[in-house]
Amino acid sequence: MKVSKRLAIFGFNLCASIFLGFCVYGLLVYTEGAIRKEFSTLFWSLCAIGIVACIVGICYFGSQWDMRNAEDAREARREGGENPGKRKKGGVTGR
């Protein structure tokens, strides 16, 4: 499924933020800095599923973002005649 560049950026940032939240919570629980209740196996299973879903979302939206950037670069090269990021032969002075 192809998504727009704007949605790819939003999805990537959302998944990365949620994943970072899971990581911080895990570190707090590990160092006993968080108020920890005795959670059930279901809670920890849902956390694990959430972590895996975030990783999958990061991979998917990241690849979609890269594809849109590649399409934009192809269009710019087609319109401009060359890649604007590359230097001409001979460096800056053109010798």
Residue frames as a rotation matrix with the C-alpha (Angstrom) as fourth column:
MET 1
0.583 0.812 0.000 0.00
0.812 -0.583 0.000 0.00
0.000 0.000 -1.000 0.00
LYS 2
-0.426 -0.719 0.549 1.42
0.729 -0.632 -0.263 3.34
0.536 0.288 0.793 -1.07
VAL 3
0.470 0.523 -0.711 1.09
0.836 -0.521 0.170 6.24
-0.281 -0.674 -0.683 1.35
SER 4
0.798 -0.156 0.583 1.80
0.173 -0.866 -0.469 9.93
0.578 0.475 -0.664 0.86
LYS 5
-0.243 -0.970 0.012 5.06
0.382 -0.107 -0.918 11.45
0.892 -0.219 0.396 2.06
ARG 6
-0.306 0.194 0.932 3.24
-0.689 -0.721 -0.075 13.48
0.658 -0.665 0.354 4.70
LEU 7
0.759 0.632 0.156 1.53
-0.588 0.562 0.582 10.36
0.281 -0.533 0.798 6.11
ALA 8
0.538 -0.646 -0.541 4.80
0.433 0.763 -0.480 8.43
0.723 0.024 0.690 6.00
ILE 9
-0.494 -0.723 0.483 6.57
-0.031 -0.540 -0.841 11.12
0.869 -0.430 0.244 8.03
PHE 10
0.005 0.589 0.808 3.71
-0.910 -0.333 0.248 11.28
0.415 -0.737 0.534 10.54
GLY 11
0.880 0.373 -0.294 3.48
-0.267 0.900 0.343 7.49
0.392 -0.224 0.892 10.89
PHE 12
0.152 -0.917 -0.369 7.23
0.447 0.397 -0.801 7.13
0.881 -0.043 0.471 11.32
ASN 13
-0.583 -0.392 0.711 7.36
-0.337 -0.680 -0.651 9.84
0.739 -0.619 0.265 13.99
LEU 14
0.334 0.793 0.509 4.32
-0.874 0.059 0.483 8.44
0.353 -0.606 0.713 15.82
CYS 15
0.853 -0.030 -0.521 5.69
0.087 0.993 0.085 4.89
0.515 -0.118 0.849 15.91
ALA 16
-0.160 -0.985 -0.070 9.14
0.388 0.003 -0.922 6.10
0.908 -0.174 0.381 16.96
SER 17
-0.389 0.070 0.918 7.64
-0.667 -0.709 -0.229 8.21
0.635 -0.702 0.323 19.78
ILE 18
0.691 0.691 0.210 5.52
-0.669 0.502 0.549 5.36
0.274 -0.520 0.809 21.11
PHE 19
0.619 -0.543 -0.567 8.50
0.378 0.839 -0.390 2.99
0.688 0.027 0.725 20.91
LEU 20
-0.440 -0.794 0.421 10.63
0.015 -0.475 -0.880 5.49
0.898 -0.381 0.220 22.81
GLY 21
0.034 0.565 0.825 7.91
-0.903 -0.335 0.267 5.69
0.427 -0.754 0.499 25.47
PHE 22
0.915 0.258 -0.312 7.91
-0.156 0.936 0.315 1.90
0.373 -0.239 0.896 25.84
CYS 23
0.171 -0.944 -0.281 11.71
0.469 0.329 -0.820 1.95
0.866 0.008 0.499 26.17
VAL 24
-0.488 -0.328 0.809 11.70
-0.437 -0.710 -0.552 4.66
0.755 -0.623 0.203 28.84
TYR 25
0.462 0.726 0.509 8.97
-0.844 0.183 0.504 2.87
0.273 -0.663 0.697 30.80
GLY 26
0.819 -0.203 -0.537 10.91
0.176 0.979 -0.102 -0.39
0.547 -0.011 0.837 30.57
LEU 27
-0.249 -0.966 0.069 14.06
0.285 -0.141 -0.948 1.29
0.926 -0.217 0.311 31.86
LEU 28
-0.280 0.219 0.935 12.15
-0.783 -0.616 -0.090 2.88
0.556 -0.757 0.343 34.72
VAL 29
0.811 0.581 0.066 10.63
-0.529 0.681 0.506 -0.46
0.249 -0.445 0.860 35.69
TYR 30
0.532 -0.682 -0.501 14.04
0.391 0.723 -0.569 -2.13
0.751 0.107 0.652 35.41
THR 31
-0.564 -0.794 0.226 15.70
0.198 -0.396 -0.897 0.44
0.802 -0.461 0.381 37.66
GLU 32
-0.182 0.635 -0.751 12.63
0.964 0.265 -0.010 0.46
0.193 -0.726 -0.660 39.95
GLY 33
-0.972 -0.168 -0.164 12.13
0.193 -0.970 -0.146 4.19
-0.134 -0.174 0.976 39.37
ALA 34
-0.538 0.843 0.029 8.53
-0.431 -0.304 0.850 3.78
0.725 0.445 0.526 38.28
ILE 35
-0.325 0.563 0.760 5.61
-0.825 0.224 -0.519 3.00
-0.462 -0.795 0.392 40.53
ARG 36
-0.694 -0.053 -0.718 5.16
-0.521 0.725 0.450 -0.63
0.497 0.686 -0.531 39.71
LYS 37
0.199 0.792 0.577 2.06
-0.912 0.364 -0.186 -2.63
-0.358 -0.490 0.795 40.30
GLU 38
-0.636 -0.297 0.712 1.87
-0.082 0.944 0.320 -6.33
-0.767 0.145 -0.625 39.78
PHE 39
-0.082 0.578 -0.812 0.61
-0.957 -0.274 -0.098 -6.51
-0.279 0.769 0.576 36.23
SER 40
0.544 0.391 0.742 -0.82
-0.210 0.920 -0.331 -9.61
-0.812 0.024 0.583 34.66
THR 41
-0.414 -0.654 0.633 0.66
0.414 0.485 0.771 -11.64
-0.811 0.581 0.070 31.86
LEU 42
0.362 0.644 0.674 -1.95
0.917 -0.117 -0.381 -10.12
-0.166 0.756 -0.633 29.57
PHE 43
0.893 -0.065 -0.445 -0.60
-0.033 -0.996 0.081 -6.61
-0.448 -0.058 -0.892 30.23
TRP 44
-0.025 -0.995 -0.094 2.97
-0.353 -0.079 0.932 -7.61
-0.935 0.057 -0.350 29.44
SER 45
-0.285 0.010 0.958 1.81
0.743 0.634 0.214 -9.52
-0.605 0.774 -0.188 26.36
LEU 46
0.742 0.610 0.279 0.01
0.658 -0.582 -0.479 -6.40
-0.130 0.538 -0.833 25.12
CYS 47
0.623 -0.615 -0.483 3.15
-0.362 -0.774 0.519 -4.34
-0.693 -0.148 -0.705 25.77
ALA 48
-0.374 -0.791 0.484 5.22
0.087 0.490 0.868 -6.82
-0.923 0.367 -0.114 23.77
ILE 49
0.076 0.494 0.866 2.70
0.950 0.229 -0.213 -6.71
-0.303 0.839 -0.452 20.91
GLY 50
0.926 0.270 -0.263 2.79
0.221 -0.955 -0.199 -2.90
-0.305 0.127 -0.944 21.03
ILE 51
0.173 -0.950 -0.260 6.58
-0.358 -0.307 0.882 -2.90
-0.918 -0.060 -0.393 20.84
VAL 52
-0.485 -0.320 0.814 6.57
0.531 0.632 0.565 -5.25
-0.695 0.706 -0.137 17.86
ALA 53
0.476 0.737 0.480 3.86
0.859 -0.272 -0.434 -3.16
-0.189 0.619 -0.762 16.17
CYS 54
0.786 -0.255 -0.563 5.98
-0.164 -0.964 0.209 -0.02
-0.596 -0.072 -0.800 16.68
ILE 55
-0.289 -0.948 0.134 9.03
-0.142 0.181 0.973 -1.70
-0.947 0.262 -0.187 15.13
VAL 56
-0.266 0.282 0.922 6.96
0.870 0.481 0.104 -2.85
-0.414 0.830 -0.374 12.15
GLY 57
0.785 0.619 -0.024 5.51
0.569 -0.736 -0.367 0.66
-0.245 0.275 -0.930 11.77
ILE 58
0.400 -0.734 -0.549 8.95
-0.321 -0.673 0.667 2.25
-0.859 -0.091 -0.505 11.92
CYS 59
-0.564 -0.632 0.531 10.21
0.232 0.496 0.837 -0.11
-0.792 0.596 -0.133 9.21
TYR 60
-0.011 0.650 0.760 7.15
0.968 0.198 -0.155 0.34
-0.252 0.734 -0.631 6.98
PHE 61
0.891 0.421 -0.173 6.77
0.380 -0.897 -0.227 4.10
-0.251 0.137 -0.958 7.25
GLY 62
0.200 -0.905 -0.375 10.54
-0.220 -0.414 0.883 4.59
-0.955 -0.094 -0.282 7.04
SER 63
-0.579 -0.400 0.710 10.71
0.531 0.475 0.701 2.67
-0.618 0.783 -0.063 3.76
GLN 64
0.362 0.780 0.511 7.71
0.928 -0.252 -0.272 4.60
-0.083 0.573 -0.815 2.41
TRP 65
0.788 -0.150 -0.597 9.41
0.016 -0.965 0.263 7.88
-0.616 -0.217 -0.758 3.35
ASP 66
-0.284 -0.959 0.021 12.58
-0.061 0.040 0.997 6.77
-0.957 0.282 -0.070 1.56
MET 67
-0.323 0.231 0.918 10.60
0.883 0.422 0.205 5.83
-0.340 0.877 -0.340 -1.55
ARG 68
0.765 0.642 0.048 8.91
0.625 -0.724 -0.292 9.24
-0.153 0.254 -0.955 -1.65
ASN 69
0.462 -0.685 -0.563 12.30
-0.241 -0.708 0.664 10.96
-0.854 -0.171 -0.492 -1.26
ALA 70
-0.534 -0.653 0.537 13.69
0.315 0.436 0.843 8.86
-0.785 0.620 -0.027 -4.12
GLU 71
0.125 0.666 0.736 10.69
0.984 0.010 -0.175 9.79
-0.124 0.746 -0.654 -6.29
ASP 72
0.882 0.171 -0.440 11.20
0.197 -0.980 0.012 13.47
-0.429 -0.097 -0.898 -5.48
ALA 73
-0.011 -0.970 -0.241 14.89
-0.208 -0.234 0.950 13.20
-0.978 0.061 -0.199 -6.38
ARG 74
-0.461 -0.092 0.882 14.04
0.735 0.518 0.438 11.49
-0.497 0.851 -0.171 -9.70
GLU 75
0.569 0.749 0.339 11.55
0.819 -0.479 -0.315 14.23
-0.074 0.457 -0.886 -10.54
ALA 76
0.722 -0.368 -0.586 14.04
-0.122 -0.901 0.416 16.96
-0.681 -0.228 -0.695 -9.64
ARG 77
-0.367 -0.901 0.229 16.73
0.063 0.221 0.973 15.28
-0.928 0.372 -0.024 -11.76
ARG 78
-0.187 0.387 0.903 14.32
0.944 0.324 0.057 14.92
-0.270 0.863 -0.426 -14.67
GLU 79
0.822 0.566 0.053 13.28
0.564 -0.800 -0.205 18.57
-0.074 0.199 -0.977 -14.46
GLY 80
0.741 -0.563 -0.366 16.71
-0.316 -0.773 0.550 20.01
-0.592 -0.292 -0.751 -13.68
GLY 81
0.734 -0.456 -0.503 18.82
-0.484 0.168 -0.859 17.81
0.476 0.874 -0.097 -15.92
GLU 82
-0.239 -0.822 -0.516 21.19
0.033 0.525 -0.851 16.67
0.970 -0.221 -0.098 -13.18
ASN 83
0.379 0.313 -0.871 21.28
0.824 0.313 0.472 15.90
0.420 -0.897 -0.139 -9.51
PRO 84
0.620 -0.115 0.776 21.54
-0.155 -0.988 -0.022 19.21
0.769 -0.107 -0.631 -7.64
GLY 85
0.940 -0.238 0.244 23.38
-0.223 0.111 0.968 17.50
-0.258 -0.965 0.052 -4.78
LYS 86
0.491 -0.795 0.356 26.38
0.794 0.576 0.192 16.45
-0.358 0.189 0.914 -6.87
ARG 87
0.264 -0.512 -0.818 29.26
-0.219 -0.857 0.466 18.75
-0.940 0.056 -0.338 -7.73
LYS 88
0.949 -0.040 -0.312 30.45
-0.311 0.044 -0.949 19.23
0.051 0.998 0.029 -11.24
LYS 89
0.622 -0.783 0.006 33.68
0.779 0.619 -0.104 17.67
0.078 0.070 0.995 -12.29
GLY 90
-0.138 -0.780 0.610 36.61
0.518 -0.582 -0.627 19.77
0.844 0.230 0.484 -11.18
GLY 91
-0.470 -0.053 -0.881 35.17
0.880 -0.100 -0.464 20.86
-0.063 -0.994 0.093 -7.85
VAL 92
0.299 0.655 -0.694 33.95
0.665 -0.665 -0.341 24.29
-0.684 -0.359 -0.634 -6.85
THR 93
-0.161 -0.455 -0.876 36.22
-0.224 -0.847 0.481 26.38
-0.961 0.274 0.034 -9.07
GLY 94
0.811 0.584 0.043 35.45
-0.121 0.239 -0.963 24.38
-0.573 0.776 0.264 -12.22
ARG 95
0.060 -0.877 -0.476 39.07
-0.930 -0.222 0.293 23.84
-0.363 0.426 -0.829 -13.26
